[in-house]
Amino acid sequence: MRSYRVAEWMSTPPIVVAPSLSLTAAQRLMQQCRVRRLPVVQHDQLIGIVTRGDLRAAQPSTATTLSVYEWRTLLEQVAVAQCMTRELVTISPDAAVLEAAQLMLTHRLGGLPVVETGRVVGVITESDLFRLLISDASAVEGSDPTRMAVVCQHCGAVLRGRCFETVDPGDACWRCH
């Protein structure tokens, strides 16, 4: 198996949220973009991460006396900052994918924000590692129609992700930006 860098397999551009976003809006965004974690960014700096598990933990117990309407209204008023994880484990885009896998295994994480000079440039997840493993074993890059790849016109970097609606072919990538 050849040595891969995180930048080659991470999802980019990252789907990030502000700490003031409601839990309901974060959950909706996760569903729309089919992701399980959202880096939380304030003033272009990573300050936390909110996961699908964090959102589940913030929901009321099934034994609650609140109606569905009441607890949905409550979740609309709770900000991501109130339930996000603040103790972060991150990785550099130039790090080896093996290092990312080791960090994820050691810290029992499903994904890591990829950070360069304090700015989130992507996310690498267990699914990305599985794609790499399958690609390497079959000598053909796995085809996932929901995971588009775009080549940066400026530097040739391959950008992989699910939500490219806001990216134009002429936009600079995280390396060029």
HURAZI-V100401 format. One line per field, one symbol per residue. phi: phi as a letter, one per 30 degrees, with the letter a starting at -180 (. if undefined). A space follows every 10 residues. Layout:
phi: ???
This chain:
phi: .ddcceedbd dbddccbddd dddddddddd ddchbcabdc bbhicdblbc cedddddddd ddddcddedd ddddddccde edbddcdccb bdddddeedd ddddddchcc abdcbbhicd clbcbedddd ddeddddcib decbddcdbb cdddbidccc accceccced ddddddd
